[in-house]
Amino acid sequence: MLQAQGRLELKVREGAYVLDRKTMLLHNLPRVDALELTEARALLEAESAALAAPLIDDSAIQELEKY
């Protein structure tokens, strides 16, 4: 049960190790490939832009146009 929760790591011929909090958090992250990360980023960036667009003022638009 502790292993399934990501709190314990079992190593063959070595034993069981209790994981520190940082390692536990990393073990609970889903495994994704580059394409999935790119798709997620595109969705988040598009949504962020849509939420920010109504709030932008003329001076901010001029600043962005420099780039």
N, C-alpha and C positions, 0 to 999 in steps of 0.2 A: 504494500500500500504506500509506504513512504517513497519507494522508487517511482511509482506511478505518479505521485504528486511532485516529483522532481526535487525531493529533499534528500535523497540518498542515492549514491552511485555505487553500483556493484562492479568490481573488477575481478575477472577470472584469475584465480590463484593468488589474489592479493587481499581481498576482503571487501568490506562495506565501508564507504566513506560518507559522512554527513557533509553536505555541501553548504558553503557559506551563502548568505542572502543574495549576493550579486550573481553567483553561479546558478543559484536556484532560479532567479529571474531569467537568465539567459537560456536555461534548459526549457523553460516554459514558452519560449518564442516559437512560433511555427516555422518550419523549414520552407522557404520559398526560393524560387529561382529568379534570375535576372529579369525575365519577361514579366513575371508577376509583380516584381518591385516596380518596374517601369509602368505597368498598367495602373498600379495603385497611385504612383506619383502623378501620373497624368490626370487621374480623377480628382485627386486632392488639389492639384494646382488649378485645374479648371474651376472647381467649386470655390476655391479661395479667391480667384480673380472675379468670379461672378458676385461674390459677397462684397468685395472691396470696390468694385466699379461704381456703385451708386454713391460712395463716400468720397471719391477723389475730387479735388478742386483744380482750378485752372493752373495754379502754380505747380502742383504736383504733376500735372500732365506735361507742362513745359519741361520740367526736370526729367521726366521719363523720355521725352523726345530727344534729349541729348545723347541717349544711348541707342 
